[in-house]
């Protein structure tokens, strides 16, 4: 009520709230966007990925992203989002499959997608592949949160396991 029926006001508020780590307000404004435009694939994906990234309501996240993919089946970011849902559900093989497919659809390499693929490979037990993806993510964006720590932790473990 306070912001009216303007999808873009809600969208940009969701972006701002996400940046300030106000998860409740982010979700609230994304839901308002969907009420105003239930077939916007970017909003469907944004909310689906947001839910998956925070490990909330994974079945709904999956349904939202699948709807986005029905509208735009070749979108690499949507494919990554679905892979991320599968990762959160512990479905390593599906996570790897969708995230790898997403990489093939993206116009340029993306550090977050490479980080996701590294996480999915780790879930699969493929530590060497995981390290390779995290190294690539780190080269693409040395400031990406958590990647340097994963590399340090898992390189050490990998060396110890392969002595």
C-alpha positions as CSV (number, residue, x, y, z in Angstrom):
1,X,0.0,0.0,0.0
2,X,2.8,2.4,0.9
3,X,4.5,2.1,-2.5
4,X,1.5,1.6,-4.7
5,X,1.2,-0.6,-7.7
6,X,4.5,0.2,-9.5
7,X,6.4,-3.0,-10.2
8,X,9.7,-1.1,-10.6
9,X,9.5,0.6,-7.3
10,X,9.1,-2.7,-5.6
11,X,11.9,-4.3,-7.8
12,X,14.4,-1.6,-6.9
13,X,13.5,-1.6,-3.3
14,X,14.0,-5.4,-3.3
15,X,17.5,-4.8,-4.8
16,X,18.3,-2.2,-2.2
17,X,17.0,-4.3,0.7
18,X,19.0,-7.3,-0.6
19,X,22.2,-5.2,-0.7
20,X,21.5,-4.1,2.9
21,X,20.8,-7.7,4.0
22,X,17.2,-7.1,5.0
23,X,15.9,-10.5,3.8
24,X,12.3,-10.0,4.9
25,X,11.9,-6.7,3.0
26,X,13.6,-8.1,0.0
27,X,11.2,-11.0,-0.2
28,X,8.2,-8.8,0.5
29,X,9.0,-6.5,-2.4
30,X,9.7,-9.4,-4.8
31,X,6.3,-10.9,-3.9
32,X,4.7,-7.5,-4.6
33,X,6.5,-7.5,-8.0
34,X,5.1,-10.9,-8.8
35,X,1.6,-9.9,-7.8
36,X,1.8,-7.0,-10.3
37,X,3.5,-9.1,-13.1
38,X,3.3,-12.8,-12.4
39,X,4.9,-13.7,-15.8
40,X,8.1,-11.6,-15.6
41,X,10.9,-14.2,-15.9
42,X,13.4,-11.9,-14.3
43,X,11.3,-11.5,-11.2
44,X,10.4,-15.2,-11.1
45,X,14.1,-16.0,-11.2
46,X,15.1,-13.3,-8.8
47,X,12.7,-14.5,-6.1
48,X,13.5,-18.2,-6.9
49,X,17.2,-17.6,-6.6
50,X,16.8,-15.5,-3.5
51,X,14.9,-18.3,-1.8
52,X,17.4,-20.9,-2.9
53,X,20.4,-18.8,-1.9
54,X,18.9,-18.5,1.6
55,X,17.9,-22.1,1.7
56,X,14.2,-21.2,2.1
57,X,11.2,-22.9,0.6
58,X,13.2,-24.8,-2.0
59,X,10.2,-26.4,-3.7
60,X,8.7,-22.9,-4.4
61,X,12.1,-21.6,-5.5
62,X,12.2,-24.5,-8.0
63,X,8.7,-23.9,-9.3
64,X,9.4,-20.1,-9.8
65,X,12.7,-20.8,-11.7
66,X,11.1,-23.5,-13.8
67,X,8.4,-21.0,-14.8
68,X,11.1,-18.5,-15.7
69,X,12.7,-21.2,-17.8
70,X,9.4,-22.0,-19.6
71,X,9.4,-18.3,-20.7
72,X,13.1,-18.1,-21.5
73,X,14.5,-21.6,-21.7
74,X,18.0,-20.6,-22.9
75,X,18.8,-18.1,-20.2
76,X,22.0,-19.0,-18.5
77,X,21.3,-17.3,-15.3
78,X,18.0,-19.1,-14.9
79,X,19.7,-22.4,-15.5
80,X,22.3,-21.6,-12.9
81,X,19.5,-20.7,-10.4
82,X,17.8,-24.1,-11.0
83,X,21.2,-25.7,-10.5
84,X,21.6,-23.8,-7.3
85,X,18.2,-25.1,-6.1
86,X,19.3,-28.7,-6.8
87,X,22.6,-28.0,-5.0
88,X,20.6,-26.8,-1.9
89,X,18.5,-30.0,-2.1
90,X,21.6,-32.1,-2.1
91,X,21.1,-33.3,-5.7
92,X,24.7,-33.0,-6.8
93,X,24.4,-34.5,-10.3
94,X,21.5,-32.3,-11.3
95,X,23.2,-29.3,-9.8
96,X,26.4,-29.9,-11.9
97,X,24.3,-30.6,-15.0
98,X,22.3,-27.3,-14.8
99,X,25.2,-25.1,-13.8
100,X,27.4,-26.5,-16.6
101,X,24.5,-25.9,-19.0
102,X,24.2,-22.3,-17.7
103,X,27.9,-21.7,-18.4
104,X,27.4,-22.6,-22.1
105,X,24.6,-20.1,-22.4
106,X,26.2,-17.1,-20.8
107,X,27.8,-14.5,-23.0
108,X,30.7,-14.2,-20.7
109,X,32.3,-16.1,-17.8
110,X,30.8,-15.4,-14.4
111,X,32.5,-15.8,-11.1
112,X,29.4,-16.6,-9.1
113,X,28.4,-19.3,-11.5
114,X,31.9,-20.8,-11.4
115,X,31.7,-20.7,-7.6
116,X,28.4,-22.5,-7.7
117,X,29.9,-25.1,-10.0
118,X,32.8,-25.6,-7.6
119,X,30.3,-26.1,-4.7
120,X,28.3,-28.6,-6.8
121,X,31.5,-30.5,-7.7
122,X,32.4,-30.6,-4.0
123,X,29.0,-32.0,-3.2
124,X,29.6,-34.6,-5.8
125,X,32.9,-35.5,-4.2
126,X,35.0,-34.2,-7.1
127,X,37.4,-32.0,-5.1
128,X,39.9,-31.5,-7.9
129,X,37.2,-30.2,-10.2
130,X,35.8,-28.0,-7.4
131,X,39.2,-26.5,-6.8
132,X,39.5,-25.7,-10.6
133,X,36.2,-23.9,-10.6
134,X,37.0,-21.9,-7.5
135,X,40.3,-20.9,-8.9
136,X,38.6,-19.7,-12.0
137,X,36.0,-17.8,-9.9
138,X,38.8,-16.2,-7.9
139,X,40.6,-15.1,-11.1
140,X,37.4,-13.6,-12.4
141,X,36.6,-11.8,-9.2
142,X,39.2,-11.9,-6.5
143,X,36.8,-10.2,-4.0
144,X,34.0,-12.7,-4.3
145,X,33.0,-13.6,-0.8
146,X,34.1,-17.0,0.4
147,X,36.0,-18.3,-2.6
148,X,39.5,-17.6,-1.2
149,X,38.5,-19.4,2.0
150,X,37.2,-22.4,0.1
151,X,40.4,-22.6,-1.9
152,X,42.6,-22.4,1.2
153,X,40.6,-25.0,3.1
154,X,40.2,-27.5,0.3
155,X,43.7,-27.2,-1.2
156,X,45.1,-28.1,2.1
157,X,42.7,-31.0,2.5
158,X,43.4,-32.2,-1.1
159,X,47.1,-32.1,-0.5
160,X,46.8,-34.1,2.7
161,X,44.5,-36.7,1.1
162,X,46.9,-37.2,-1.8
163,X,50.1,-37.7,0.0
